[in-house]
Amino acid sequence: MKQEGQEKEWHLIRNDNGEWISDDYAVFLDPVEARLLKIKSKLAGRKVSIQHGPEGSLWCYKHEYNQILTK
């Protein structure tokens, strides 16, 4: 049941494979952050998938981001 004043706005982004996902599962990065994340992922022995978003933005999956930064 939808209550008055409560409305979920859906924002979808497309990954590099053409699949649509909710932006709730993405972390948007600037180019410097993306490069640092790639370095940290390599040092942590983890994989990170940097994706290309709308208007040239960069993003990665939130679960990958959290795994790399908590290691």
CHARMM-style PDB file with segment names, atoms N, HN, CA, C and O in Angstrom:
ATOM      1  N   MET     1       0.839  -1.169   0.000  1.00  0.00      PROA
ATOM      2  CA  MET     1       0.000   0.000   0.000  1.00  0.00      PROA
ATOM      3  C   MET     1       0.890   1.241   0.000  1.00  0.00      PROA
ATOM      4  O   MET     1       1.804   1.360   0.817  1.00  0.00      PROA
ATOM      5  N   LYS     2       0.624   2.133  -0.893  1.00  0.00      PROA
ATOM      6  HN  LYS     2      -0.118   2.037  -1.556  1.00  0.00      PROA
ATOM      7  CA  LYS     2       1.414   3.353  -1.011  1.00  0.00      PROA
ATOM      8  C   LYS     2       0.808   4.439  -0.128  1.00  0.00      PROA
ATOM      9  O   LYS     2      -0.379   4.746  -0.235  1.00  0.00      PROA
ATOM     10  N   GLN     3       1.618   5.006   0.729  1.00  0.00      PROA
ATOM     11  HN  GLN     3       2.583   4.757   0.815  1.00  0.00      PROA
ATOM     12  CA  GLN     3       1.133   6.076   1.580  1.00  0.00      PROA
ATOM     13  C   GLN     3       1.368   7.413   0.898  1.00  0.00      PROA
ATOM     14  O   GLN     3       2.300   7.574   0.110  1.00  0.00      PROA
ATOM     15  N   GLU     4       0.516   8.353   1.211  1.00  0.00      PROA
ATOM     16  HN  GLU     4      -0.242   8.222   1.851  1.00  0.00      PROA
ATOM     17  CA  GLU     4       0.638   9.681   0.630  1.00  0.00      PROA
ATOM     18  C   GLU     4       1.973  10.300   1.039  1.00  0.00      PROA
ATOM     19  O   GLU     4       2.369  10.219   2.201  1.00  0.00      PROA
ATOM     20  N   GLY     5       2.653  10.910   0.095  1.00  0.00      PROA
ATOM     21  HN  GLY     5       2.331  10.976  -0.849  1.00  0.00      PROA
ATOM     22  CA  GLY     5       3.930  11.550   0.377  1.00  0.00      PROA
ATOM     23  C   GLY     5       5.121  10.625   0.252  1.00  0.00      PROA
ATOM     24  O   GLY     5       6.264  11.081   0.277  1.00  0.00      PROA
ATOM     25  N   GLN     6       4.868   9.309   0.115  1.00  0.00      PROA
ATOM     26  HN  GLN     6       3.939   8.939   0.095  1.00  0.00      PROA
ATOM     27  CA  GLN     6       5.951   8.346  -0.047  1.00  0.00      PROA
ATOM     28  C   GLN     6       5.969   7.882  -1.487  1.00  0.00      PROA
ATOM     29  O   GLN     6       5.014   7.268  -1.964  1.00  0.00      PROA
ATOM     30  N   GLU     7       7.040   8.171  -2.167  1.00  0.00      PROA
ATOM     31  HN  GLU     7       7.815   8.670  -1.780  1.00  0.00      PROA
ATOM     32  CA  GLU     7       7.158   7.736  -3.544  1.00  0.00      PROA
ATOM     33  C   GLU     7       8.610   7.399  -3.818  1.00  0.00      PROA
ATOM     34  O   GLU     7       9.506   8.206  -3.569  1.00  0.00      PROA
ATOM     35  N   LYS     8       8.834   6.206  -4.330  1.00  0.00      PROA
ATOM     36  HN  LYS     8       8.107   5.550  -4.532  1.00  0.00      PROA
ATOM     37  CA  LYS     8      10.195   5.778  -4.663  1.00  0.00      PROA
ATOM     38  C   LYS     8      10.506   6.237  -6.069  1.00  0.00      PROA
ATOM     39  O   LYS     8       9.780   5.916  -7.010  1.00  0.00      PROA
ATOM     40  N   GLU     9      11.574   6.981  -6.211  1.00  0.00      PROA
ATOM     41  HN  GLU     9      12.163   7.241  -5.446  1.00  0.00      PROA
ATOM     42  CA  GLU     9      12.035   7.374  -7.535  1.00  0.00      PROA
ATOM     43  C   GLU     9      13.087   6.377  -7.970  1.00  0.00      PROA
ATOM     44  O   GLU     9      14.090   6.189  -7.280  1.00  0.00      PROA
ATOM     45  N   TRP    10      12.872   5.740  -9.097  1.00  0.00      PROA
ATOM     46  HN  TRP    10      12.058   5.892  -9.657  1.00  0.00      PROA
ATOM     47  CA  TRP    10      13.800   4.752  -9.627  1.00  0.00      PROA
ATOM     48  C   TRP    10      14.768   5.418 -10.581  1.00  0.00      PROA
ATOM     49  O   TRP    10      14.362   6.137 -11.494  1.00  0.00      PROA
ATOM     50  N   HSD    11      16.023   5.179 -10.371  1.00  0.00      PROA
ATOM     51  HN  HSD    11      16.353   4.595  -9.629  1.00  0.00      PROA
ATOM     52  CA  HSD    11      17.067   5.677 -11.254  1.00  0.00      PROA
ATOM     53  C   HSD    11      17.865   4.464 -11.710  1.00  0.00      PROA
ATOM     54  O   HSD    11      18.455   3.753 -10.897  1.00  0.00      PROA
ATOM     55  N   LEU    12      17.875   4.239 -12.994  1.00  0.00      PROA
ATOM     56  HN  LEU    12      17.396   4.816 -13.655  1.00  0.00      PROA
ATOM     57  CA  LEU    12      18.576   3.093 -13.546  1.00  0.00      PROA
ATOM     58  C   LEU    12      19.770   3.549 -14.363  1.00  0.00      PROA
ATOM     59  O   LEU    12      19.744   4.597 -15.009  1.00  0.00      PROA
ATOM     60  N   ILE    13      20.814   2.739 -14.319  1.00  0.00      PROA
ATOM     61  HN  ILE    13      20.835   1.888 -13.794  1.00  0.00      PROA
ATOM     62  CA  ILE    13      21.986   2.983 -15.158  1.00  0.00      PROA
ATOM     63  C   ILE    13      22.299   1.684 -15.891  1.00  0.00      PROA
ATOM     64  O   ILE    13      21.913   0.599 -15.457  1.00  0.00      PROA
ATOM     65  N   ARG    14      22.988   1.813 -16.978  1.00  0.00      PROA
ATOM     66  HN  ARG    14      23.302   2.695 -17.330  1.00  0.00      PROA
ATOM     67  CA  ARG    14      23.333   0.647 -17.788  1.00  0.00      PROA
ATOM     68  C   ARG    14      24.809   0.326 -17.583  1.00  0.00      PROA
ATOM     69  O   ARG    14      25.667   1.207 -17.638  1.00  0.00      PROA
ATOM     70  N   ASN    15      25.086  -0.959 -17.345  1.00  0.00      PROA
ATOM     71  HN  ASN    15      24.389  -1.675 -17.300  1.00  0.00      PROA
ATOM     72  CA  ASN    15      26.488  -1.346 -17.212  1.00  0.00      PROA
ATOM     73  C   ASN    15      27.087  -1.554 -18.598  1.00  0.00      PROA
ATOM     74  O   ASN    15      26.391  -1.416 -19.604  1.00  0.00      PROA
ATOM     75  N   ASP    16      28.360  -1.883 -18.653  1.00  0.00      PROA
ATOM     76  HN  ASP    16      28.926  -1.996 -17.836  1.00  0.00      PROA
ATOM     77  CA  ASP    16      29.054  -2.027 -19.933  1.00  0.00      PROA
ATOM     78  C   ASP    16      28.541  -3.218 -20.748  1.00  0.00      PROA
ATOM     79  O   ASP    16      28.793  -3.295 -21.950  1.00  0.00      PROA
ATOM     80  N   ASN    17      27.823  -4.147 -20.106  1.00  0.00      PROA
ATOM     81  HN  ASN    17      27.618  -4.084 -19.129  1.00  0.00      PROA
ATOM     82  CA  ASN    17      27.231  -5.283 -20.815  1.00  0.00      PROA
ATOM     83  C   ASN    17      25.832  -4.976 -21.338  1.00  0.00      PROA
ATOM     84  O   ASN    17      25.208  -5.827 -21.972  1.00  0.00      PROA
ATOM     85  N   GLY    18      25.338  -3.778 -21.082  1.00  0.00      PROA
ATOM     86  HN  GLY    18      25.845  -3.087 -20.568  1.00  0.00      PROA
ATOM     87  CA  GLY    18      24.018  -3.388 -21.559  1.00  0.00      PROA
ATOM     88  C   GLY    18      22.873  -3.724 -20.615  1.00  0.00      PROA
ATOM     89  O   GLY    18      21.709  -3.536 -20.971  1.00  0.00      PROA
ATOM     90  N   GLU    19      23.176  -4.217 -19.423  1.00  0.00      PROA
ATOM     91  HN  GLU    19      24.121  -4.370 -19.134  1.00  0.00      PROA
ATOM     92  CA  GLU    19      22.149  -4.564 -18.450  1.00  0.00      PROA
ATOM     93  C   GLU    19      21.808  -3.335 -17.608  1.00  0.00      PROA
ATOM     94  O   GLU    19      22.683  -2.531 -17.284  1.00  0.00      PROA
ATOM     95  N   TRP    20      20.547  -3.202 -17.263  1.00  0.00      PROA
ATOM     96  HN  TRP    20      19.836  -3.855 -17.527  1.00  0.00      PROA
ATOM     97  CA  TRP    20      20.096  -2.087 -16.434  1.00  0.00      PROA
ATOM     98  C   TRP    20      20.137  -2.494 -14.979  1.00  0.00      PROA
ATOM     99  O   TRP    20      19.688  -3.583 -14.623  1.00  0.00      PROA
ATOM    100  N   ILE    21      20.678  -1.615 -14.121  1.00  0.00      PROA
ATOM    101  HN  ILE    21      21.043  -0.730 -14.410  1.00  0.00      PROA
ATOM    102  CA  ILE    21      20.675  -1.849 -12.679  1.00  0.00      PROA
ATOM    103  C   ILE    21      20.254  -0.559 -11.979  1.00  0.00      PROA
ATOM    104  O   ILE    21      20.318   0.529 -12.550  1.00  0.00      PROA
ATOM    105  N   SER    22      19.825  -0.712 -10.740  1.00  0.00      PROA
ATOM    106  HN  SER    22      19.773  -1.596 -10.276  1.00  0.00      PROA
ATOM    107  CA  SER    22      19.456   0.448  -9.934  1.00  0.00      PROA
ATOM    108  C   SER    22      20.720   1.177  -9.498  1.00  0.00      PROA
ATOM    109  O   SER    22      21.740   0.556  -9.200  1.00  0.00      PROA
ATOM    110  N   ASP    23      20.636   2.491  -9.465  1.00  0.00      PROA
ATOM    111  HN  ASP    23      19.807   2.996  -9.706  1.00  0.00      PROA
ATOM    112  CA  ASP    23      21.805   3.253  -9.010  1.00  0.00      PROA
ATOM    113  C   ASP    23      22.060   3.074  -7.517  1.00  0.00      PROA
ATOM    114  O   ASP    23      23.077   3.546  -7.008  1.00  0.00      PROA
ATOM    115  N   ASP    24      21.150   2.397  -6.802  1.00  0.00      PROA
ATOM    116  HN  ASP    24      20.324   2.014  -7.216  1.00  0.00      PROA
ATOM    117  CA  ASP    24      21.388   2.068  -5.398  1.00  0.00      PROA
ATOM    118  C   ASP    24      22.557   1.098  -5.252  1.00  0.00      PROA
ATOM    119  O   ASP    24      23.160   1.013  -4.182  1.00  0.00      PROA
ATOM    120  N   TYR    25      22.879   0.370  -6.312  1.00  0.00      PROA
ATOM    121  HN  TYR    25      22.389   0.439  -7.181  1.00  0.00      PROA
ATOM    122  CA  TYR    25      23.943  -0.630  -6.284  1.00  0.00      PROA
ATOM    123  C   TYR    25      25.231  -0.143  -6.941  1.00  0.00      PROA
ATOM    124  O   TYR    25      26.103  -0.944  -7.276  1.00  0.00      PROA
ATOM    125  N   ALA    26      25.347   1.164  -7.125  1.00  0.00      PROA
ATOM    126  HN  ALA    26      24.639   1.815  -6.854  1.00  0.00      PROA
ATOM    127  CA  ALA    26      26.516   1.730  -7.802  1.00  0.00      PROA
ATOM    128  C   ALA    26      27.133   2.839  -6.959  1.00  0.00      PROA
ATOM    129  O   ALA    26      26.453   3.519  -6.190  1.00  0.00      PROA
ATOM    130  N   VAL    27      28.442   2.997  -7.128  1.00  0.00      PROA
ATOM    131  HN  VAL    27      28.994   2.445  -7.753  1.00  0.00      PROA
ATOM    132  CA  VAL    27      29.183   4.101  -6.517  1.00  0.00      PROA
ATOM    133  C   VAL    27      29.805   4.875  -7.672  1.00  0.00      PROA
ATOM    134  O   VAL    27      30.582   4.321  -8.450  1.00  0.00      PROA
ATOM    135  N   PHE    28      29.466   6.149  -7.782  1.00  0.00      PROA
ATOM    136  HN  PHE    28      28.835   6.599  -7.151  1.00  0.00      PROA
ATOM    137  CA  PHE    28      29.997   6.982  -8.860  1.00  0.00      PROA
ATOM    138  C   PHE    28      31.357   7.530  -8.448  1.00  0.00      PROA
ATOM    139  O   PHE    28      31.559   7.940  -7.305  1.00  0.00      PROA
ATOM    140  N   LEU    29      32.283   7.530  -9.400  1.00  0.00      PROA
ATOM    141  HN  LEU    29      32.119   7.197 -10.328  1.00  0.00      PROA
ATOM    142  CA  LEU    29      33.680   7.890  -9.130  1.00  0.00      PROA
ATOM    143  C   LEU    29      34.147   8.954 -10.107  1.00  0.00      PROA
ATOM    144  O   LEU    29      33.665   9.036 -11.237  1.00  0.00      PROA
ATOM    145  N   ASP    30      35.094   9.768  -9.653  1.00  0.00      PROA
ATOM    146  HN  ASP    30      35.486   9.701  -8.736  1.00  0.00      PROA
ATOM    147  CA  ASP    30      35.768  10.645 -10.609  1.00  0.00      PROA
ATOM    148  C   ASP    30      36.978   9.865 -11.122  1.00  0.00      PROA
ATOM    149  O   ASP    30      37.316   8.831 -10.546  1.00  0.00      PROA
ATOM    150  N   PRO    31      37.633  10.320 -12.176  1.00  0.00      PROA
ATOM    151  CA  PRO    31      38.747   9.554 -12.755  1.00  0.00      PROA
ATOM    152  C   PRO    31      39.877   9.230 -11.777  1.00  0.00      PROA
ATOM    153  O   PRO    31      40.458   8.147 -11.838  1.00  0.00      PROA
ATOM    154  N   VAL    32      40.186  10.153 -10.886  1.00  0.00      PROA
ATOM    155  HN  VAL    32      39.714  11.034 -10.836  1.00  0.00      PROA
ATOM    156  CA  VAL    32      41.245   9.910  -9.902  1.00  0.00      PROA
ATOM    157  C   VAL    32      40.813   8.814  -8.925  1.00  0.00      PROA
ATOM    158  O   VAL    32      41.598   7.917  -8.617  1.00  0.00      PROA
ATOM    159  N   GLU    33      39.580   8.879  -8.440  1.00  0.00      PROA
ATOM    160  HN  GLU    33      38.942   9.607  -8.690  1.00  0.00      PROA
ATOM    161  CA  GLU    33      39.077   7.850  -7.529  1.00  0.00      PROA
ATOM    162  C   GLU    33      39.061   6.475  -8.202  1.00  0.00      PROA
ATOM    163  O   GLU    33      39.388   5.468  -7.575  1.00  0.00      PROA
ATOM    164  N   ALA    34      38.682   6.442  -9.474  1.00  0.00      PROA
ATOM    165  HN  ALA    34      38.417   7.260  -9.983  1.00  0.00      PROA
ATOM    166  CA  ALA    34      38.649   5.176 -10.211  1.00  0.00      PROA
ATOM    167  C   ALA    34      40.043   4.569 -10.297  1.00  0.00      PROA
ATOM    168  O   ALA    34      40.211   3.365 -10.104  1.00  0.00      PROA
ATOM    169  N   ARG    35      41.038   5.393 -10.585  1.00  0.00      PROA
ATOM    170  HN  ARG    35      40.902   6.371 -10.743  1.00  0.00      PROA
ATOM    171  CA  ARG    35      42.418   4.905 -10.685  1.00  0.00      PROA
ATOM    172  C   ARG    35      42.920   4.404  -9.334  1.00  0.00      PROA
ATOM    173  O   ARG    35      43.553   3.351  -9.260  1.00  0.00      PROA
ATOM    174  N   LEU    36      42.645   5.146  -8.274  1.00  0.00      PROA
ATOM    175  HN  LEU    36      42.131   6.002  -8.334  1.00  0.00      PROA
ATOM    176  CA  LEU    36      43.060   4.717  -6.933  1.00  0.00      PROA
ATOM    177  C   LEU    36      42.363   3.419  -6.527  1.00  0.00      PROA
ATOM    178  O   LEU    36      42.970   2.556  -5.893  1.00  0.00      PROA
ATOM    179  N   LEU    37      41.102   3.287  -6.888  1.00  0.00      PROA
ATOM    180  HN  LEU    37      40.609   3.988  -7.403  1.00  0.00      PROA
ATOM    181  CA  LEU    37      40.359   2.069  -6.562  1.00  0.00      PROA
ATOM    182  C   LEU    37      40.947   0.865  -7.303  1.00  0.00      PROA
ATOM    183  O   LEU    37      41.024  -0.229  -6.744  1.00  0.00      PROA
ATOM    184  N   LYS    38      41.359   1.060  -8.547  1.00  0.00      PROA
ATOM    185  HN  LYS    38      41.296   1.949  -9.001  1.00  0.00      PROA
ATOM    186  CA  LYS    38      41.996  -0.027  -9.298  1.00  0.00      PROA
ATOM    187  C   LYS    38      43.306  -0.453  -8.626  1.00  0.00      PROA
ATOM    188  O   LYS    38      43.607  -1.644  -8.545  1.00  0.00      PROA
ATOM    189  N   ILE    39      44.069   0.507  -8.152  1.00  0.00      PROA
ATOM    190  HN  ILE    39      43.825   1.475  -8.218  1.00  0.00      PROA
ATOM    191  CA  ILE    39      45.329   0.201  -7.466  1.00  0.00      PROA
ATOM    192  C   ILE    39      45.052  -0.540  -6.159  1.00  0.00      PROA
ATOM    193  O   ILE    39      45.689  -1.553  -5.869  1.00  0.00      PROA
ATOM    194  N   LYS    40      44.098  -0.034  -5.368  1.00  0.00      PROA
ATOM    195  HN  LYS    40      43.580   0.789  -5.603  1.00  0.00      PROA
ATOM    196  CA  LYS    40      43.754  -0.669  -4.095  1.00  0.00      PROA
ATOM    197  C   LYS    40      43.225  -2.074  -4.313  1.00  0.00      PROA
ATOM    198  O   LYS    40      43.518  -2.976  -3.529  1.00  0.00      PROA
ATOM    199  N   SER    41      42.451  -2.271  -5.370  1.00  0.00      PROA
ATOM    200  HN  SER    41      42.213  -1.538  -6.007  1.00  0.00      PROA
ATOM    201  CA  SER    41      41.901  -3.600  -5.635  1.00  0.00      PROA
ATOM    202  C   SER    41      43.014  -4.583  -5.975  1.00  0.00      PROA
ATOM    203  O   SER    41      42.985  -5.737  -5.547  1.00  0.00      PROA
ATOM    204  N   LYS    42      43.979  -4.128  -6.735  1.00  0.00      PROA
ATOM    205  HN  LYS    42      44.002  -3.191  -7.083  1.00  0.00      PROA
ATOM    206  CA  LYS    42      45.109  -4.992  -7.098  1.00  0.00      PROA
ATOM    207  C   LYS    42      45.911  -5.363  -5.849  1.00  0.00      PROA
ATOM    208  O   LYS    42      46.307  -6.517  -5.686  1.00  0.00      PROA
ATOM    209  N   LEU    43      46.149  -4.392  -4.972  1.00  0.00      PROA
ATOM    210  HN  LEU    43      45.827  -3.455  -5.105  1.00  0.00      PROA
ATOM    211  CA  LEU    43      46.889  -4.656  -3.736  1.00  0.00      PROA
ATOM    212  C   LEU    43      46.129  -5.591  -2.801  1.00  0.00      PROA
ATOM    213  O   LEU    43      46.736  -6.382  -2.079  1.00  0.00      PROA
ATOM    214  N   ALA    44      44.800  -5.498  -2.816  1.00  0.00      PROA
ATOM    215  HN  ALA    44      44.307  -4.855  -3.403  1.00  0.00      PROA
ATOM    216  CA  ALA    44      43.967  -6.336  -1.958  1.00  0.00      PROA
ATOM    217  C   ALA    44      43.692  -7.706  -2.584  1.00  0.00      PROA
ATOM    218  O   ALA    44      43.119  -8.581  -1.935  1.00  0.00      PROA
ATOM    219  N   GLY    45      44.097  -7.892  -3.835  1.00  0.00      PROA
ATOM    220  HN  GLY    45      44.563  -7.181  -4.363  1.00  0.00      PROA
ATOM    221  CA  GLY    45      43.847  -9.163  -4.508  1.00  0.00      PROA
ATOM    222  C   GLY    45      42.394  -9.344  -4.897  1.00  0.00      PROA
ATOM    223  O   GLY    45      41.909 -10.470  -5.006  1.00  0.00      PROA
ATOM    224  N   ARG    46      41.707  -8.251  -5.105  1.00  0.00      PROA
ATOM    225  HN  ARG    46      42.101  -7.336  -5.016  1.00  0.00      PROA
ATOM    226  CA  ARG    46      40.285  -8.283  -5.479  1.00  0.00      PROA
ATOM    227  C   ARG    46      40.113  -7.713  -6.868  1.00  0.00      PROA
ATOM    228  O   ARG    46      40.978  -7.001  -7.378  1.00  0.00      PROA
ATOM    229  N   LYS    47      38.988  -8.036  -7.471  1.00  0.00      PROA
ATOM    230  HN  LYS    47      38.286  -8.614  -7.056  1.00  0.00      PROA
ATOM    231  CA  LYS    47      38.667  -7.517  -8.788  1.00  0.00      PROA
ATOM    232  C   LYS    47      37.672  -6.372  -8.664  1.00  0.00      PROA
ATOM    233  O   LYS    47      36.748  -6.431  -7.853  1.00  0.00      PROA
ATOM    234  N   VAL    48      37.860  -5.341  -9.457  1.00  0.00      PROA
ATOM    235  HN  VAL    48      38.611  -5.293 -10.116  1.00  0.00      PROA
ATOM    236  CA  VAL    48      36.895  -4.242  -9.511  1.00  0.00      PROA
ATOM    237  C   VAL    48      36.560  -4.009 -10.978  1.00  0.00      PROA
ATOM    238  O   VAL    48      37.428  -4.033 -11.850  1.00  0.00      PROA
ATOM    239  N   SER    49      35.294  -3.787 -11.216  1.00  0.00      PROA
ATOM    240  HN  SER    49      34.589  -3.768 -10.508  1.00  0.00      PROA
ATOM    241  CA  SER    49      34.811  -3.574 -12.572  1.00  0.00      PROA
ATOM    242  C   SER    49      34.382  -2.116 -12.718  1.00  0.00      PROA
ATOM    243  O   SER    49      33.270  -1.749 -12.339  1.00  0.00      PROA
ATOM    244  N   ILE    50      35.264  -1.293 -13.268  1.00  0.00      PROA
ATOM    245  HN  ILE    50      36.167  -1.592 -13.576  1.00  0.00      PROA
ATOM    246  CA  ILE    50      34.930   0.114 -13.486  1.00  0.00      PROA
ATOM    247  C   ILE    50      34.050   0.193 -14.731  1.00  0.00      PROA
ATOM    248  O   ILE    50      34.437  -0.266 -15.806  1.00  0.00      PROA
ATOM    249  N   GLN    51      32.871   0.774 -14.577  1.00  0.00      PROA
ATOM    250  HN  GLN    51      32.556   1.146 -13.704  1.00  0.00      PROA
ATOM    251  CA  GLN    51      31.889   0.875 -15.649  1.00  0.00      PROA
ATOM    252  C   GLN    51      31.825   2.317 -16.153  1.00  0.00      PROA
ATOM    253  O   GLN    51      32.201   3.254 -15.449  1.00  0.00      PROA
ATOM    254  N   HSD    52      31.353   2.470 -17.353  1.00  0.00      PROA
ATOM    255  HN  HSD    52      31.047   1.709 -17.925  1.00  0.00      PROA
ATOM    256  CA  HSD    52      31.196   3.793 -17.961  1.00  0.00      PROA
ATOM    257  C   HSD    52      29.719   4.166 -17.942  1.00  0.00      PROA
ATOM    258  O   HSD    52      28.882   3.454 -18.496  1.00  0.00      PROA
ATOM    259  N   GLY    53      29.412   5.276 -17.304  1.00  0.00      PROA
ATOM    260  HN  GLY    53      30.093   5.854 -16.854  1.00  0.00      PROA
ATOM    261  CA  GLY    53      28.032   5.703 -17.151  1.00  0.00      PROA
ATOM    262  C   GLY    53      27.650   6.815 -18.099  1.00  0.00      PROA
ATOM    263  O   GLY    53      28.361   7.114 -19.059  1.00  0.00      PROA
ATOM    264  N   PRO    54      26.518   7.419 -17.810  1.00  0.00      PROA
ATOM    265  CA  PRO    54      26.023   8.503 -18.658  1.00  0.00      PROA
ATOM    266  C   PRO    54      26.964   9.703 -18.668  1.00  0.00      PROA
ATOM    267  O   PRO    54      27.556  10.055 -17.647  1.00  0.00      PROA
ATOM    268  N   GLU    55      27.089  10.310 -19.811  1.00  0.00      PROA
ATOM    269  HN  GLU    55      26.608  10.025 -20.640  1.00  0.00      PROA
ATOM    270  CA  GLU    55      27.892  11.522 -19.993  1.00  0.00      PROA
ATOM    271  C   GLU    55      29.349  11.337 -19.575  1.00  0.00      PROA
ATOM    272  O   GLU    55      29.980  12.264 -19.067  1.00  0.00      PROA
ATOM    273  N   GLY    56      29.875  10.139 -19.791  1.00  0.00      PROA
ATOM    274  HN  GLY    56      29.363   9.386 -20.203  1.00  0.00      PROA
ATOM    275  CA  GLY    56      31.279   9.882 -19.496  1.00  0.00      PROA
ATOM    276  C   GLY    56      31.613   9.642 -18.037  1.00  0.00      PROA
ATOM    277  O   GLY    56      32.789   9.589 -17.678  1.00  0.00      PROA
ATOM    278  N   SER    57      30.612   9.495 -17.194  1.00  0.00      PROA
ATOM    279  HN  SER    57      29.657   9.538 -17.486  1.00  0.00      PROA
ATOM    280  CA  SER    57      30.887   9.258 -15.778  1.00  0.00      PROA
ATOM    281  C   SER    57      31.405   7.835 -15.581  1.00  0.00      PROA
ATOM    282  O   SER    57      31.205   6.968 -16.431  1.00  0.00      PROA
ATOM    283  N   LEU    58      32.060   7.611 -14.473  1.00  0.00      PROA
ATOM    284  HN  LEU    58      32.223   8.316 -13.783  1.00  0.00      PROA
ATOM    285  CA  LEU    58      32.583   6.303 -14.116  1.00  0.00      PROA
ATOM    286  C   LEU    58      31.897   5.831 -12.846  1.00  0.00      PROA
ATOM    287  O   LEU    58      31.569   6.631 -11.970  1.00  0.00      PROA
ATOM    288  N   TRP    59      31.684   4.527 -12.754  1.00  0.00      PROA
ATOM    289  HN  TRP    59      31.950   3.877 -13.466  1.00  0.00      PROA
ATOM    290  CA  TRP    59      31.094   3.964 -11.557  1.00  0.00      PROA
ATOM    291  C   TRP    59      31.539   2.519 -11.407  1.00  0.00      PROA
ATOM    292  O   TRP    59      32.042   1.904 -12.348  1.00  0.00      PROA
ATOM    293  N   CYS    60      31.343   1.989 -10.200  1.00  0.00      PROA
ATOM    294  HN  CYS    60      30.934   2.488  -9.436  1.00  0.00      PROA
ATOM    295  CA  CYS    60      31.591   0.573  -9.955  1.00  0.00      PROA
ATOM    296  C   CYS    60      30.466   0.046  -9.075  1.00  0.00      PROA
ATOM    297  O   CYS    60      29.692   0.813  -8.501  1.00  0.00      PROA
ATOM    298  N   TYR    61      30.393  -1.272  -8.982  1.00  0.00      PROA
ATOM    299  HN  TYR    61      31.022  -1.894  -9.448  1.00  0.00      PROA
ATOM    300  CA  TYR    61      29.369  -1.884  -8.142  1.00  0.00      PROA
ATOM    301  C   TYR    61      29.682  -1.624  -6.671  1.00  0.00      PROA
ATOM    302  O   TYR    61      30.832  -1.699  -6.240  1.00  0.00      PROA
ATOM    303  N   LYS    62      28.633  -1.316  -5.913  1.00  0.00      PROA
ATOM    304  HN  LYS    62      27.698  -1.255  -6.263  1.00  0.00      PROA
ATOM    305  CA  LYS    62      28.802  -0.960  -4.499  1.00  0.00      PROA
ATOM    306  C   LYS    62      29.430  -2.100  -3.698  1.00  0.00      PROA
ATOM    307  O   LYS    62      30.266  -1.849  -2.830  1.00  0.00      PROA
ATOM    308  N   HSD    63      29.041  -3.350  -3.974  1.00  0.00      PROA
ATOM    309  HN  HSD    63      28.362  -3.553  -4.680  1.00  0.00      PROA
ATOM    310  CA  HSD    63      29.605  -4.464  -3.197  1.00  0.00      PROA
ATOM    311  C   HSD    63      31.107  -4.632  -3.455  1.00  0.00      PROA
ATOM    312  O   HSD    63      31.851  -4.975  -2.536  1.00  0.00      PROA
ATOM    313  N   GLU    64      31.561  -4.394  -4.689  1.00  0.00      PROA
ATOM    314  HN  GLU    64      30.956  -4.115  -5.435  1.00  0.00      PROA
ATOM    315  CA  GLU    64      32.992  -4.451  -4.980  1.00  0.00      PROA
ATOM    316  C   GLU    64      33.735  -3.334  -4.254  1.00  0.00      PROA
ATOM    317  O   GLU    64      34.796  -3.552  -3.669  1.00  0.00      PROA
ATOM    318  N   TYR    65      33.164  -2.147  -4.303  1.00  0.00      PROA
ATOM    319  HN  TYR    65      32.302  -1.969  -4.778  1.00  0.00      PROA
ATOM    320  CA  TYR    65      33.747  -0.975  -3.648  1.00  0.00      PROA
ATOM    321  C   TYR    65      33.916  -1.233  -2.149  1.00  0.00      PROA
ATOM    322  O   TYR    65      34.979  -0.981  -1.582  1.00  0.00      PROA
ATOM    323  N   ASN    66      32.855  -1.737  -1.519  1.00  0.00      PROA
ATOM    324  HN  ASN    66      31.992  -1.941  -1.980  1.00  0.00      PROA
ATOM    325  CA  ASN    66      32.906  -1.997  -0.073  1.00  0.00      PROA
ATOM    326  C   ASN    66      33.910  -3.080   0.268  1.00  0.00      PROA
ATOM    327  O   ASN    66      34.611  -2.970   1.274  1.00  0.00      PROA
ATOM    328  N   GLN    67      33.998  -4.137  -0.553  1.00  0.00      PROA
ATOM    329  HN  GLN    67      33.428  -4.227  -1.370  1.00  0.00      PROA
ATOM    330  CA  GLN    67      34.959  -5.207  -0.290  1.00  0.00      PROA
ATOM    331  C   GLN    67      36.391  -4.714  -0.360  1.00  0.00      PROA
ATOM    332  O   GLN    67      37.231  -5.132   0.437  1.00  0.00      PROA
ATOM    333  N   ILE    68      36.672  -3.849  -1.283  1.00  0.00      PROA
ATOM    334  HN  ILE    68      35.989  -3.509  -1.930  1.00  0.00      PROA
ATOM    335  CA  ILE    68      38.038  -3.345  -1.450  1.00  0.00      PROA
ATOM    336  C   ILE    68      38.419  -2.403  -0.308  1.00  0.00      PROA
ATOM    337  O   ILE    68      39.537  -2.460   0.203  1.00  0.00      PROA
ATOM    338  N   LEU    69      37.504  -1.556   0.080  1.00  0.00      PROA
ATOM    339  HN  LEU    69      36.595  -1.510  -0.335  1.00  0.00      PROA
ATOM    340  CA  LEU    69      37.834  -0.574   1.114  1.00  0.00      PROA
ATOM    341  C   LEU    69      37.817  -1.137   2.520  1.00  0.00      PROA
ATOM    342  O   LEU    69      38.408  -0.543   3.422  1.00  0.00      PROA
ATOM    343  N   THR    70      37.152  -2.276   2.738  1.00  0.00      PROA
ATOM    344  HN  THR    70      36.672  -2.759   2.005  1.00  0.00      PROA
ATOM    345  CA  THR    70      37.118  -2.856   4.075  1.00  0.00      PROA
ATOM    346  C   THR    70      38.245  -3.848   4.305  1.00  0.00      PROA
ATOM    347  O   THR    70      38.425  -4.333   5.422  1.00  0.00      PROA
ATOM    348  N   LYS    71      38.995  -4.152   3.273  1.00  0.00      PROA
ATOM    349  HN  LYS    71      38.848  -3.758   2.365  1.00  0.00      PROA
ATOM    350  CA  LYS    71      40.101  -5.098   3.386  1.00  0.00      PROA
ATOM    351  C   LYS    71      41.329  -4.409   3.926  1.00  0.00      PROA
ATOM    352  OT1 LYS    71      42.370  -5.044   4.093  1.00  0.00      PROA
TER     353      LYS     71
END
